[in-house]
Amino acid sequence: PGINIWLEVGSLAAISNIEESVAEATQFVLLYSKDYFKSKNCVREVKAAVQKGKPVIVIFETNENIESSKVINDMKNECIQYLPEELNYIFAEEPILWLNSSLHFNLESVKIIVGKLLQKLPHYEKHPLLLYEGLKINNEISPVDGVSPLEILVCDTNEGAHAVASKLHGEYNGIVTVTEINQRNLSIQSAGNERVMMLYL
């Protein structure tokens, strides 16, 4: 099924039709940036979405220096100042972090958001199993199939590397093995598997 997307970009024509456009929408996507709830027009559109009972998806960005939880708390506190009664409705679902550090993370963000949007469309509400296997985008990295045996070497004093390697071992049990190395044990015999050394900096 085709999907029409209405984007409010601040033009006078778009602003004058905010309430009508939201009323015609199946879902409302709120792309949060700082001071979003201070904007009169942003308040208009999100109020219209709440009043019309439109499902709300909140998307936000952050950088590696700011924890996602802090951004979410900040946006909720900002919302309380301007739309206290609508807070619970707007944040009924956990906000989605837009992962923009690489193309493949971008693709995963797109899949999460599109999946949420499709779930509420009439066609997929009638046929939910169509979304059961998830979404696939051309040229994305596929899940790893047929992983070759791999031995990960970690230093016994590098706790971060040990934690990551142990998680991989748990997920690929029997395929990924973890070997600790230290100054007393530097001559480790290889079992013939591909081996890498992991450092956590």
Number of C-alpha atoms within 10 A of each C-alpha: 8 4 9 8 9 13 10 16 9 11 8 9 10 15 16 12 13 20 18 12 17 22 18 12 15 18 20 23 16 17 14 17 13 11 12 16 22 14 10 10 16 19 16 15 22 23 17 19 26 17 13 14 14 21 19 22 20 19 18 18 16 16 11 7 6 10 10 17 10 11 20 22 11 14 19 18 15 18 22 15 12 15 18 12 11 16 17 13 14 24 15 13 12 11 21 17 17 19 18 15 10 8 11 14 14 13 20 19 18 16 16 15 18 12 14 15 19 18 16 16 16 12 12 15 13 11 12 14 10 13 13 8 7 10 13 12 11 7 8 12 11 9 6 6 6 7 9 10 14 19 21 21 20 25 18 13 11 14 13 15 20 22 13 15 23 18 13 16 18 13 11 14 11 10 16 22 19 19 15 16 16 11 8 6 8 9 9 10 6 9 9 9 14 12 17 12 15 17 15 12 6
